C-alpha cells in the first residue's frame, strides 16, 4: 500500500522565556511543540464503455468522431466535478473512501472530532472558531459577526491570519446586499469588488477576498 501523507504541525512555542535577575537560578529550558498529522491517499476513477463494433466503425474512413477518444475526453470533466465535490466534503462518503475535504479540515470539533489522526479536543489549534447561536438557528449576517470571527482568528498566539473567506452563493449575495445598503448606494459595493487570478471576482472584507 502507498505511504500516507504526513506533515508537522507547530502547536506551541517555547514558554521558558521572561526577564530575570543577575543572581536568579535559570529556569528549566523549553522547546517548540510539534505534532504529526497524517492522512491516507484517496483514489478516484471513472469508467467508460464503447462497444467493439462502435469503436471499429468510428475508426473507419469518413467517420468524423472517434467514439472512444470522445468518451475519454468527455469523461474528464465528469471526473473533475466528482473530485471537486469530494474536496468540499468531510471524506466519509463511500464508506470513508472519499477525499478528506475542507468540511473536515475546518470543523470546530462538533461534527469531525478528529482530523488527520489528531483529536481536536487535545489540540485546540486544529479546531475552527464558530460564532454559534446556541442552537437558535441562523441569524442575519452582520459586519459585527464577520469582524468577530476575523479578530478571533487573528488573535491566535501563533500569528493567525485570514487570507480568504469562502462561502456559498447565498451568503455571497447576502454580503453583497449588506455592502450595498438599503439606499441603493453602490459605492461601498463597487469599492469592495476584487479581481482575482483567472478573472474571478470576489467581494472583500477588510481587504480579504
Steps between C-alpha positions, in 0.01 A plus 500: 500500500608859437644708780267750664539877482674634811586851612613673818272748676654769720277496809681706763798723561777502758360616835836514677526873447484819702710744692737395779731641764878466496506250790187306405517130428434424136164342428453164333561542126211457262445404138255538214199267489421295191263220410478283191182511294426217258248431224467197276509536123162487327443356152243601238405341171254530214398211278416542129345248265492481120404182321755339274270538202441871561873557549583318177240695304611837639862424416413452132544753225242775476391477866541839664513398871724238661249366753758367745701822493182702536388296803837548666504876438142551621559284807779725631271792599269249672792367704614854582151585625499191723840588646395861562189377683712274722743785573208688657387198706606343829638183340246260648323427172526157334587336832782745568668460159429858391763772520522661844389847399465849637189418707711273720797736494322806639257337744499627859480148641120480511462273197858389434673440834821363347683634195814350347532263794497783756219543754387860497417481870867435576626754245266803491726649232330270248150606606338784311322787672122503465294807583209282605141595577464233771259296293282799422524463124657724239520872567512791260856564383659811651835672475542450875472122464756491219732728696473276808610192307785680325629659822485166683711330232749786489542502879644147499843500674664328200435796268160401367387675185203491265609467137164412341133466594308219329123475484214392279306710250220584745730660761705667225180669383404589857837664563472690173161634606648590840772700328256668269279609788137594482533831316615357164839665547739281298817668620583254780403203284725601210790597726503150650518303172837333446616334175697183573722281281311361203263796492287379792327771701477496877347727760756612757466543874771717655718423199443123510325337200 
